[in-house]
Amino acid sequence: MTDPAMSVSPYWELTFDADGDVDQGECDRLLREVRQRGVGDLIVFSHGWNSQRAGATKLYSRFFAPIPKLAPKARIGYVGVIWPSMEFPDQPIPNFPRSTVAAAEPIAAPVLDDDTRHTLLDAFPGNATLIDQIARMLDQQPAQDAELEEFGRLVRTLVEVVPPGPQAQFGADTMVEGLPQCEPRMLAVGCTAEVCDQLAQALEHLASPQPTVTTAEFTLPNPWKGARELLRQAAYYAMKRRAGTVGERGLGPVIGRLAGVAPEVRVHLVGHSFGGRLVSFALRGLPEGVHSVKSVTLLQGAFSHYAFASRLPDDPRTGGVLQGQQNRVDGPLVCCYSHFDSALGTIYPLASRMADDDCSFAAVDIVRVLGDKWGAMGHDGVRAVPGTHALSLAEALDSPLPTSGCVNVDACAVVCHGGAPNGAHSDIVHPELARVVLAAGRIGRPAAATASPV
């Protein structure tokens, strides 16, 4: 399947809806053509925060572009997963053409512009009145804490799943005695004002990490800036839940069907941000006996660093929601991470932890936030999985990767560009990371390459 906008061939797309149902025509075409085209290795890439097909396709095209020269003898096919995620207009991909993302200030004012409203409408169809109410409160910024609590109620209503909706079970990161924890702590009733204050402080810290000496009186940041961030994080929670749904109910079964018609094809899953969650949940959705997934590469994965752990270090009753799923891979599960990813290093754990118990700790206590149990693997790698290997990017590229188990790769040598509040979260288009994908999958023999300048 040739696409003039795509840098590689053969390339297919698989489109899923929010419930994980695949476009049947696209799926049938892939299953029919993958053997006809003589594909030996199939790289399946899932985007994260992205609502437009055109932007996702351009991301795939740029990421895939160096691969044919890096593995010239391999018979590689490529799949781009399209799923109904979203991105706020103020989170561009570093060095990505402006035509694919909306221009915005690094940290937007606490007002919903037209682009953001349309993005929310696309992600949450049928909620125009509710979104207008949310936008109006952000515009007016009433001073009372009670109004912030009302704002929290509106946000909860926007992102909630009405049982027995199929997405409800896919938002958890951990399980307590086998039962998934599905409620986002940041959305707990009665804590919205405190949450918004703490998010506003965290945003201010990210914008100006080095305190300046001044004689002016100290003032707290506007909590409504934190309210806008709460809306963003709530929307991300909905996308996180949706990613699990699409992975387990959609992509996993499709890989199972592919193994049935083309058992010789080696599948390599790649996911960025919540796309990392999607491809990881696809492992849980693989039919029994399917062993065609030969590698998984997570790029700045936006889910718990304990997701694959059988137990959490501070609570033996609690384990990761994907515990043991790395064993479904007939090869390594490689997690690329970077401490320059402030979206995952500060805002993600802060939003995940807030409203826990007494709802009180200082948001600007960044060191404490980074080290606690709410961290994301895209910031510090897979945790609490025995036998996990730890490598620098140079080490990962200079010697063969382990052939099984979890492998953490510190990619901060290249994943280092991007402004507040997200930092380097989307700085993933680098030939070095494409080489990691090839090394994880033992695809061909990648040519030597020098590191990108920092």
C-alpha positions as CSV (number, residue, x, y, z in Angstrom):
1,M,0.0,0.0,0.0
2,T,1.8,3.2,-1.2
3,D,1.0,6.6,0.3
4,P,2.7,9.6,-1.3
5,A,2.8,11.3,2.1
6,M,4.6,8.4,3.7
7,S,8.4,8.0,3.7
8,V,8.3,4.2,3.7
9,S,6.6,1.3,1.9
10,P,4.7,-0.9,2.4
11,Y,2.6,1.1,4.9
12,W,-0.8,0.5,6.3
13,E,-3.0,2.3,8.7
14,L,-5.3,0.7,11.3
15,T,-8.1,3.0,12.6
16,F,-9.9,2.2,15.9
17,D,-12.8,3.8,17.5
18,A,-13.0,4.6,21.3
19,D,-14.4,1.2,22.1
20,G,-11.5,-0.6,20.3
21,D,-13.4,-1.6,17.1
22,V,-11.1,-1.6,14.1
23,D,-11.9,-0.3,10.6
24,Q,-12.7,-3.6,9.0
25,G,-11.6,-2.6,5.5
26,E,-8.2,-1.5,6.7
27,C,-7.8,-4.6,8.8
28,D,-8.7,-6.9,5.9
29,R,-6.3,-5.1,3.6
30,L,-3.4,-5.5,6.0
31,L,-4.2,-9.2,6.5
32,R,-4.4,-9.8,2.8
33,E,-1.4,-7.8,1.7
34,V,1.2,-8.4,4.4
35,R,2.0,-11.8,2.9
36,Q,1.7,-10.6,-0.7
37,R,4.3,-8.0,0.0
38,G,6.7,-10.5,1.5
39,V,6.9,-8.8,4.9
40,G,9.2,-10.4,7.4
41,D,9.1,-7.8,10.2
42,L,6.1,-5.5,10.8
43,I,6.6,-2.4,12.9
44,V,3.4,-1.2,14.5
45,F,3.5,2.4,15.9
46,S,0.8,4.0,18.0
47,H,0.7,7.8,18.6
48,G,-0.1,9.3,22.0
49,W,-1.7,12.7,22.4
50,N,-2.9,13.4,18.9
51,S,-6.4,14.0,17.5
52,Q,-5.7,14.4,13.8
53,R,-4.9,11.6,11.3
54,A,-2.7,14.0,9.3
55,G,-0.5,14.8,12.3
56,A,-0.2,11.2,13.3
57,T,0.8,10.1,9.7
58,K,3.4,12.9,9.5
59,L,4.9,11.7,12.8
60,Y,5.1,8.1,11.6
61,S,6.6,9.2,8.3
62,R,9.4,11.2,10.0
63,F,10.1,8.5,12.6
64,F,10.2,5.7,10.0
65,A,12.2,7.6,7.4
66,P,15.7,6.5,8.4
67,I,14.8,2.8,8.9
68,P,15.2,1.5,5.4
69,K,18.8,2.7,5.3
70,L,19.5,1.4,8.8
71,A,18.3,-2.1,7.9
72,P,18.6,-2.3,4.1
73,K,18.3,-6.1,3.8
74,A,15.3,-6.5,6.1
75,R,11.8,-7.0,4.6
76,I,10.0,-4.5,6.8
77,G,6.4,-3.4,6.7
78,Y,5.0,-0.5,8.7
79,V,1.6,0.1,10.4
80,G,0.4,3.4,11.8
81,V,-2.3,3.1,14.5
82,I,-4.9,5.8,14.4
83,W,-7.1,6.1,17.5
84,P,-9.3,8.8,19.0
85,S,-6.9,10.6,21.2
86,M,-6.4,14.3,21.5
87,E,-3.8,17.0,22.0
88,F,-4.1,20.4,23.5
89,P,-3.0,23.1,21.0
90,D,-0.2,24.3,23.3
91,Q,1.8,21.0,23.2
92,P,3.7,21.0,19.8
93,I,6.2,18.3,18.9
94,P,9.7,19.9,18.9
95,N,11.0,20.8,15.5
96,F,7.7,19.6,13.9
97,P,6.2,21.6,11.0
98,R,3.8,24.2,12.4
99,S,1.2,23.2,9.9
100,T,0.5,20.1,11.9
101,V,0.0,21.8,15.3
102,A,-1.6,25.0,16.4
103,A,0.8,27.8,17.4
104,A,0.4,28.8,21.0
105,E,2.3,30.3,24.0
106,P,4.4,27.8,25.9
107,I,2.0,28.0,28.8
108,A,-1.4,29.2,27.6
109,A,-3.6,31.6,29.5
110,P,-6.4,29.9,31.6
111,V,-8.9,30.5,28.8
112,L,-10.2,28.0,26.2
113,D,-9.5,29.2,22.7
114,D,-11.5,28.0,19.7
115,D,-8.9,25.4,18.8
116,T,-9.0,23.9,22.3
117,R,-12.8,23.9,22.3
118,H,-13.0,22.1,19.0
119,T,-10.4,19.6,20.2
120,L,-12.5,18.8,23.3
121,L,-15.7,18.6,21.1
122,D,-13.9,16.1,18.9
123,A,-12.7,14.0,21.8
124,F,-16.0,14.2,23.8
125,P,-18.8,14.4,21.2
126,G,-22.2,15.4,22.4
127,N,-20.9,17.6,25.2
128,A,-21.1,21.0,23.7
129,T,-23.2,22.6,26.5
130,L,-20.9,21.1,29.2
131,I,-17.7,22.3,27.4
132,D,-19.3,25.8,27.0
133,Q,-19.9,25.9,30.8
134,I,-16.3,24.9,31.5
135,A,-15.1,27.5,29.1
136,R,-17.3,30.2,30.6
137,M,-15.9,29.5,34.1
138,L,-12.3,29.6,32.9
139,D,-13.1,33.0,31.2
140,Q,-14.8,34.5,34.3
141,Q,-12.5,33.0,37.0
142,P,-14.8,33.5,40.0
143,A,-12.8,33.9,43.2
144,Q,-14.7,31.5,45.5
145,D,-13.4,28.0,46.3
146,A,-17.0,26.8,45.8
147,E,-16.8,27.9,42.2
148,L,-13.6,25.9,41.7
149,E,-15.4,22.9,43.2
150,E,-18.2,23.4,40.7
151,F,-15.6,23.5,38.0
152,G,-14.3,20.2,39.2
153,R,-17.8,18.7,39.1
154,L,-18.2,19.8,35.4
155,V,-14.8,18.3,34.5
156,R,-15.7,15.0,36.2
157,T,-18.9,14.9,34.3
158,L,-17.1,15.5,31.0
159,V,-14.7,12.6,31.4
160,E,-16.7,10.0,33.4
161,V,-17.7,6.7,31.9
162,V,-21.2,5.6,32.6
163,P,-21.3,1.9,33.7
164,P,-21.2,-0.6,32.0
165,G,-19.2,1.3,29.4
166,P,-16.4,-0.8,28.1
167,Q,-13.7,1.8,28.9
168,A,-14.3,1.8,32.7
169,Q,-11.9,-1.0,33.5
170,F,-9.0,0.3,31.5
171,G,-8.0,3.4,33.4
172,A,-6.2,1.7,36.2
173,D,-2.4,1.6,36.7
174,T,-2.4,-0.7,39.7
175,M,-4.6,-3.5,41.2
176,V,-5.2,-4.1,44.9
177,E,-5.7,-7.8,45.6
178,G,-6.6,-8.4,42.0
179,L,-9.1,-5.5,41.7
180,P,-8.2,-2.5,39.4
181,Q,-8.1,1.0,40.9
182,C,-10.0,2.9,38.3
183,E,-10.8,6.3,39.8
184,P,-8.4,9.2,39.1
185,R,-7.4,10.6,42.5
186,M,-7.0,14.1,41.1
187,L,-10.7,14.3,40.4
188,A,-11.8,13.4,44.0
189,V,-14.9,15.3,45.2
190,G,-14.0,18.2,47.6
191,C,-10.4,18.7,46.7
192,T,-10.7,20.7,43.5
193,A,-9.6,24.1,45.0
194,E,-6.5,22.5,46.6
195,V,-5.7,20.6,43.4
196,C,-5.9,23.7,41.3
197,D,-3.6,25.6,43.7
198,Q,-1.0,22.9,43.6
199,L,-1.2,22.5,39.8
200,A,-0.8,26.3,39.4
201,Q,2.3,26.2,41.6
202,A,3.8,23.4,39.7
203,L,3.2,25.2,36.4
204,E,4.9,28.3,37.8
205,H,7.8,26.1,38.9
206,L,8.2,24.6,35.4
207,A,8.1,28.0,33.8
208,S,10.7,29.5,36.1
209,P,12.6,26.6,37.8
210,Q,15.3,28.9,39.2
211,P,13.9,31.3,41.8
212,T,14.7,34.9,41.3
213,V,15.7,37.2,44.1
214,T,13.2,40.0,44.6
215,T,12.0,42.3,47.2
216,A,8.4,42.1,46.0
217,E,5.8,40.4,48.2
218,F,5.3,36.7,47.5
219,T,2.0,35.9,45.9
220,L,0.4,32.6,45.0
221,P,-0.3,31.9,41.3
222,N,-3.8,32.2,39.9
223,P,-5.6,28.9,40.8
224,W,-7.5,29.2,37.6
225,K,-4.3,28.5,35.7
226,G,-4.3,25.3,37.7
227,A,-7.9,24.7,36.8
228,R,-7.1,24.8,33.1
229,E,-4.3,22.2,33.8
230,L,-6.9,20.1,35.7
231,L,-9.0,20.1,32.6
232,R,-6.0,19.0,30.6
233,Q,-5.1,16.2,33.0
234,A,-8.7,15.0,33.2
235,A,-8.8,14.8,29.4
236,Y,-5.5,12.9,29.5
237,Y,-7.0,10.5,32.0
238,A,-9.8,9.8,29.6
239,M,-7.3,9.3,26.8
240,K,-5.3,7.0,29.1
241,R,-8.4,4.9,29.7
242,R,-9.2,4.9,26.0
243,A,-5.7,3.8,25.2
244,G,-6.1,0.7,27.3
245,T,-9.4,-0.1,25.7
246,V,-8.1,0.2,22.2
247,G,-5.0,-1.8,23.0
248,E,-6.7,-4.8,24.7
249,R,-10.0,-4.9,22.8
250,G,-8.6,-3.7,19.4
251,L,-5.0,-4.0,18.6
252,G,-4.3,-7.2,20.5
253,P,-7.0,-9.2,18.7
254,V,-5.9,-7.8,15.3
255,I,-2.4,-9.1,16.0
256,G,-3.9,-12.4,16.9
257,R,-5.7,-12.5,13.5
258,L,-2.5,-11.6,11.8
259,A,-0.7,-14.5,13.4
260,G,-3.4,-16.8,12.1
261,V,-3.0,-15.8,8.4
262,A,0.8,-14.9,8.5
263,P,2.5,-16.7,11.3
264,E,5.9,-16.1,9.9
265,V,5.6,-12.3,10.3
266,R,7.5,-10.9,13.3
267,V,5.6,-8.0,15.0
268,H,7.3,-5.1,16.7
269,L,5.1,-2.8,18.8
270,V,6.2,0.9,19.3
271,G,4.2,3.4,21.3
272,H,4.7,7.1,22.2
273,S,3.1,8.5,25.4
274,F,-0.4,7.0,25.8
275,G,0.4,5.0,22.7
276,G,2.9,3.2,24.9
277,R,0.0,2.3,27.1
278,L,-2.0,1.2,24.1
279,V,0.6,-1.2,22.8
280,S,1.3,-2.6,26.3
281,F,-2.4,-3.3,26.8
282,A,-2.4,-5.0,23.4
283,L,-0.2,-7.7,25.1
284,R,-3.1,-8.4,27.5
285,G,-5.4,-8.7,24.5
286,L,-3.4,-11.2,22.6
287,P,-5.2,-14.5,22.0
288,E,-3.8,-17.5,24.0
289,G,-0.9,-19.1,22.2
290,V,0.1,-16.1,20.0
291,H,3.8,-15.5,20.1
292,S,4.3,-13.2,17.1
293,V,5.2,-10.1,19.1
294,K,9.0,-10.0,19.1
295,S,9.7,-6.7,20.7
296,V,8.0,-3.7,22.4
297,T,9.5,-0.2,22.5
298,L,8.0,2.4,24.7
299,L,8.9,6.0,23.9
300,Q,8.1,8.4,26.8
301,G,5.4,6.0,28.1
302,A,2.7,8.0,29.9
303,F,1.7,5.4,32.5
304,S,2.9,4.1,35.8
305,H,6.5,2.9,36.2
306,Y,5.0,0.1,38.3
307,A,2.6,-1.1,35.6
308,F,4.5,-4.3,35.0
309,A,5.4,-5.0,38.7
310,S,4.0,-8.0,40.5
311,R,4.0,-5.9,43.7
312,L,4.7,-2.3,44.7
313,P,7.6,-1.9,47.0
314,D,5.6,-0.1,49.7
315,D,2.4,-2.3,49.5
316,P,2.6,-6.1,48.9
317,R,-1.1,-6.2,48.3
318,T,-0.8,-4.0,45.2
319,G,0.6,-4.8,41.8
320,G,0.8,-3.3,38.4
321,V,-2.2,-3.6,36.1
322,L,0.0,-5.2,33.5
323,Q,2.0,-7.4,35.8
324,G,3.7,-10.2,33.9
325,Q,2.5,-9.0,30.5
326,Q,6.2,-8.5,29.4
327,N,6.3,-12.3,29.3
328,R,3.9,-12.2,26.3
329,V,6.8,-10.7,24.3
330,D,9.1,-13.1,22.5
331,G,11.9,-10.7,23.0
332,P,12.6,-7.5,25.1
333,L,10.3,-4.8,26.3
334,V,12.4,-1.7,26.0
335,C,11.4,1.5,27.8
336,C,13.1,4.7,26.6
337,Y,12.8,7.5,29.1
338,S,14.2,11.0,29.8
339,H,14.4,13.2,32.8
340,F,13.8,16.2,30.5
341,D,10.2,15.0,30.1
342,S,8.5,17.5,32.6
343,A,5.0,16.4,31.5
344,L,5.8,13.0,33.0
345,G,8.3,14.1,35.6
346,T,6.3,16.7,37.4
347,I,2.7,17.2,36.2
348,Y,1.9,13.5,35.7
349,P,2.8,12.2,39.2
350,L,1.4,15.4,40.8
351,A,-2.0,14.9,39.1
352,S,-1.9,11.2,39.8
353,R,-1.2,11.6,43.5
354,M,-3.3,14.7,44.4
355,A,-6.5,14.2,46.3
356,D,-4.9,11.2,48.0
357,D,-6.2,10.9,51.6
358,D,-5.8,14.3,53.2
359,C,-5.1,16.1,49.9
360,S,-2.1,18.0,51.3
361,F,1.5,18.3,50.2
362,A,3.5,21.0,48.6
363,A,3.3,20.9,44.8
364,V,6.6,22.6,44.5
365,D,8.3,19.9,46.4
366,I,9.5,18.5,43.1
367,V,12.1,16.1,44.4
368,R,9.5,14.3,46.6
369,V,7.1,14.2,43.7
370,L,9.6,12.6,41.3
371,G,10.5,9.8,43.7
372,D,7.1,8.6,44.8
373,K,4.9,5.8,43.6
374,W,3.0,7.9,41.1
375,G,5.8,8.4,38.6
376,A,5.6,7.5,34.9
377,M,7.9,5.1,33.1
378,G,8.7,7.7,30.4
379,H,10.5,9.7,33.1
380,D,12.5,7.1,35.0
381,G,11.8,3.7,33.4
382,V,10.2,0.4,34.4
383,R,10.4,-0.2,38.2
384,A,10.1,-3.1,40.6
385,V,10.4,-5.8,37.9
386,P,13.3,-8.1,38.9
387,G,16.0,-8.5,36.3
388,T,15.3,-5.3,34.5
389,H,18.4,-4.1,32.6
390,A,19.5,-0.4,32.7
391,L,21.4,1.1,29.8
392,S,22.4,4.5,28.5
393,L,21.4,5.3,24.9
394,A,25.0,4.8,23.7
395,E,25.2,1.4,25.4
396,A,21.9,0.3,23.9
397,L,23.2,1.3,20.4
398,D,26.8,-0.1,20.8
399,S,26.0,-3.6,21.9
400,P,23.2,-6.2,21.4
401,L,20.2,-5.6,23.6
402,P,19.0,-8.3,26.0
403,T,16.8,-10.8,24.2
404,S,14.1,-10.9,26.8
405,G,12.7,-9.1,29.9
406,C,12.5,-5.4,30.6
407,V,15.2,-3.0,29.4
408,N,15.4,0.7,30.5
409,V,17.2,3.0,28.1
410,D,18.1,6.5,29.3
411,A,17.4,8.5,26.1
412,C,18.1,12.0,27.5
413,A,21.0,12.4,25.2
414,V,18.5,13.1,22.4
415,V,15.1,13.4,24.1
416,C,15.9,16.8,25.6
417,H,14.1,19.6,23.7
418,G,10.8,21.3,24.4
419,G,9.4,24.1,26.5
420,A,7.2,24.2,29.6
421,P,4.9,22.6,30.7
422,N,5.6,19.4,28.7
423,G,9.4,19.6,28.3
424,A,10.8,16.9,26.0
425,H,7.8,14.7,26.2
426,S,7.2,14.7,22.4
427,D,10.9,15.0,21.3
428,I,11.0,11.5,19.9
429,V,11.8,11.9,16.2
430,H,15.5,10.9,16.2
431,P,17.3,8.2,14.2
432,E,18.8,6.9,17.4
433,L,15.4,5.9,18.7
434,A,14.6,4.3,15.3
435,R,17.8,2.3,15.9
436,V,16.6,1.3,19.3
437,V,13.4,-0.1,17.7
438,L,15.5,-2.1,15.3
439,A,17.9,-3.4,18.0
440,A,15.0,-4.4,20.2
441,G,13.5,-6.4,17.4
442,R,16.8,-7.8,16.1
443,I,15.8,-6.5,12.7
444,G,18.6,-6.6,10.2
445,R,22.0,-5.1,11.1
446,P,21.6,-1.3,11.6
447,A,24.3,0.8,10.1
448,A,26.5,2.8,12.5
449,A,25.4,6.3,13.2
450,T,26.6,9.2,15.2
451,A,24.6,10.6,18.0
452,S,22.5,13.7,17.3
453,P,23.9,16.9,18.9
454,V,22.3,17.9,22.1
